[in-house]
Amino acid sequence: MSDVSMPGSRRPRFLAVSLPKLSTDRIRRARMGRFWRSDARAEAGAEPAPLALYAPVGSAFHIAAICDRAETLGLLPGTGLAEAKARFLGLETLAAEPDADRRLLEAVADWCDRYTPLVALDPPAGLVLDISGCAHLFGGEKALMDDLLARLFHQGFRASAAIASHAGTALALVGHGDRPCVPAGAERAAVLALPVAALRLAPDLEAMLQRLGLKSIGALLSLPRAGLARRFGAGLLDRLDEAVGLAERPIGPRRPVPALLAERPLFEPISLIEDVERILFGLAGRLKIDLERRGEGARRLELSLFRVDGAVNRLMVGAARPVREPSRILRLFRERMKGLGEDFDAGFGYDLVKLAVHDTEAMAEVQTDLSGENDGDDAFAGLVDRLGARLGEAHVLRLKSEASHRPERVGSWRPAMAAAPAPWPAAAVGASGAPRPLRMLAVPEPVEASFEVPDGAPLKFRWRRALHVVRRAEGPERIAAEWWREADAATRDYYRVEDDAGRRFWLFREGRADPEIDPELQIPDGRPAWFMHGLFA
């Protein structure tokens, strides 16, 4: 399999997967280990006891899920817990864990990314895969479905699947029949004989249809639509239209579709980091060709390592500037893997490696000298990339400029891997060219100040219980309120002052403080409010 470019105008095809014993399979997998082979029972040495999971329904406990053996004995979901224990001696019962089941379903969905990046959950125990344009990579739709079901079986899951041109049709067919693969245009004929339960209606509506003798989809389709809508509501017609392919049933993929994707299936699993890096370098070289053809570079890349036991390890890296050189991409992931340390667990090995480009940016060609050395900007960008890969993008930040009159709003922190910073507005250094302090307080702190004239600079002030006598002062620099944000906020007069110890501060006076606008700046008695906002070196 070679590179897969996303997406194109292809004939839609959907693969629905059902895991009817997901809850009990989770328990069996935890006990038997990761792999569930056909000879697992012989290795265990004894036939496992029938297993049932119970959940509270009202004031009593009822059976919520059963294993295959319990189903063979005649136990049905919905049976009371006490009745089940009395009727089936040796039955093992455990409390149901819906959260654990959902986590397992999400893990299976991650593993299904080996077939297509468009995988959606169908709770409580199903998946929908958009395999449009992907089946030929596996030898056809039937081969893809057989490979998926075989792998799930060896991982300890009982599963069934169906393929159709509409998601609603595939969801109706899954679990009914022997792995149906419905060609385009044959949706109506494929679902006529299905029971009404295939529509996944509300339990009370399904029971009502059963009492009326409407037990199949064909029986419903033979009735006038107007009468069905009046008697059972428009929701029934919507489900019927989705099942026969007259209406689209939207799915919500869990993960975004990458802009570019390269993958390498492996006949023998690998587990060494050196082998992973060698394959990663080759995949990056294949993606470089597509990136050059598009005149773009990668800003965010993801490495997906599919373990043979069904788990998926994912590594995401970002770049401060667009990249497409395989050596630089390899360095980013190498730093990321070093940051993981012992958390990088290959398990029994990887049998599939994928490299995806999620974000791209235009990248112009540049002329370099014969040495191939990067300029200072590229070297700095490489440093930011390595720090982000090693420490995590959330720990490498840069200031983001904002066009605001209020100094505390001019700059805010954001990940350094984000888009290139915009030029700082004039307000960042003051309209009069007055410098800003090196240390800005996130929230201005009140101070007690004395002054000679009401509009003059302070003579002395007390901040954090320490008294400072002003030796020199500059100002005021008047900064008006932003009326579109603070309708009644006061204008501020800023002063740069230096005390008798040579320490310099940035204070401002605000003549009015409204608690409804800014409760942090409230001063009692209506006196002119003085605040400390920053400190100079």
Buried (B, 14 or more C-beta within 10 A) or exposed (E): EEBBEBBEEEEBBBBBBBBBBBBBBBBBBEEBEBBBBEEBEEEEEEEBEBBBBBBEEEEEBBBBBBBBBBBEBEBEBEBBBEEBBEEBEEBBBEEBBEEEBBEBBBEBBBBBBBBBBBBBBBEBBBBBBBBBBBBEBBEEBEEBBBBBBEBBBBBBBBBBBBBBBBBBBBBBBBBBEEBBBBEEEBBBEBBBEBBBBBBBBEEEBBEBBEEEEBEBBBBBBEEEBEEBBEEBEEEBBBBBBBBBBBBEBEBEBBBEBBBBBBBBEBEEBBBEBEBBBEBBBBBBBBBBEBBEEBEBBBBBBBBBBBBBBBBBBBBBBBBBBBBBEBEBBBBBBBBBBEBEEEEBEBBEBBBBBBBBBBBBBEBEEEEEEEEEEBEEEBEEBBEBBBBBBBEEBEEBBBBBBBEBBBBBEBBEEEBBBBEEEEEBEEBBEBEEEEEBBEEBBEEBEBBBBEBEEEEBBBEBBEBEEEEBEBEEBEBBBEBEBEEEEEEEBBBBBBBBBBBEEEEBBBBBBBBBBBEEBBEEBEBEEEEBBBBBBBBBE
